[in-house]
Structures are given as C-alpha cells and as structure tokens.
Amino acid sequence: MFDAYGTLYDVHSVAARCESCWPGKGAQLSQLWRAKQLEYTWQRSLMQRYAPFSAVTRDALAYSCEALGLELSVAQMEGLMSEYLRLATYPDVADSLKRLPAKQAILSNGSPDMLLALVENSGLHFDAVISVDEVKIFKPAPQVYELAVKKLNIEKSRIAFVSSNCWDALGAKSYGFMVYWINRAKAPVDRLGFKPDAVLTSLNEVLR
C-alpha cells in the first residue's frame, strides 16, 4: 500500500511551471504551496470541515501566491492545477513497482478528480486506488487506514504501508500497519510515540 503525493509522485515537479509564471519564485512558491496544502488537510480534519483535496490544493495555491505577493490569474491557477494531474514520478518508482511481488494499491489524500487522472497519466498500474474522499477526512486519521482494510478485505497485519511523509508513516503505524518510511531527505523521525518498522532512502530498498 503506497501513499501517492511525495512518495510515488514528486509534488515539487510543479516548481518549473511556477518558475515560468514568476521567475525567481518557483521553488519558494512550490514549497509554501505544499506546506499550506498539508496544513489545510490537518486543520479541516480537526474542524470536521472536509473539502476535496482539489479544493484544498486550490486554496493553498491562492494563499501562497497572496503571501508571496504574486498576482494569480485564472489561467495561471488552472495551468498550475493541471500540473497536479501529471506530476513526475520519482526515479526509483517504476522499476521498484515492477519488481515487487505483492499486490499493490494506493491510499491517498487525493480526491478522485485529481488522483485517478494522475495515475492514468503516469502509466503506473495498481490493484486498487483508494481515496480519503470516501470517509471525508484526511490522513493521518485512523479512519483512513481502516478504509483500506475494508476496501481490500485484508487484515491490517498483512498490509505493508509505504510513505515518504513521516507523519503519514507514523499514522499508519499507530493504526497497525507494517510501515516503510522512505526518508529521501534523511530527516529525523517525528516525535509522535511511534517508529516505522524500516527507514529507507529509496523504494528500491523495500525489496531487500
């Protein structure tokens, strides 16, 4: 079971499009956009005010542009949102998925309107693509990980969850999955009372 954004798909591949719109600001905008996107998912979950990930992503982009003093046109908004439908995969993804012997699924914060198009455009194939939209709350809420168990009809002890987002990996561990944290940035483990079963730097290491 894989997280999508930041694990299989590089959310910062939008930086080039950001840079083309606002030269010299692309990387900064990409970083703030992602940070606010995640922050809004957590805030909405706590407030019990769910909105689809596509709406959250739009709101995060609008905020980030305003915060950085960047004028955002409708055309730029739509162009940048379209980048989320064709995010680049990380270099270790395609080969690793081909060599994994188990069934493979995605469990993502992404709403179906974004997530299904992204998977199709990437050419990757999964046995299931599961969105939090069905339970109307975002990861790391336990209801999300429970959704995967119900959808796949598999005991949680038989699911290996893979994420590059430490907060997501630990949320899955708290729920009861076996967890692989893909720590590409070599960051410390978040202090949340749990640790991943394995800390790796690449998806290729899942096979070892």
Number of C-alpha atoms within 10 A of each C-alpha: 23 19 22 25 20 18 22 25 21 17 22 21 18 23 19 16 18 22 16 11 17 15 11 11 17 18 18 14 23 21 16 18 24 18 13 18 22 18 14 20 23 18 13 16 18 13 9 12 11 20 18 19 25 19 13 21 22 17 15 21 23 17 17 23 17 12 11 12 9 15 11 15 10 8 9 14 13 11 14 18 17 14 18 22 18 21 21 18 19 16 13 13 16 17 11 15 20 10 10 12 8 9 11 16 19 22 22 23 25 23 20 19 12 17 24 15 13 22 20 12 13 15 8 14 15 13 11 15 20 24 23 23 18 11 12 18 24 29 21 20 18 16 16 25 25 17 17 23 17 11 11 14 9 11 13 19 11 11 19 18 25 27 25 25 18 21 17 20 29 26 23 29 21 20 18 19 25 19 24 26 27 25 20 15 8 10 8 8 17 12 9 11 8 14 19 22 16 14 19 17 14 18 26 17 14 17 10 5
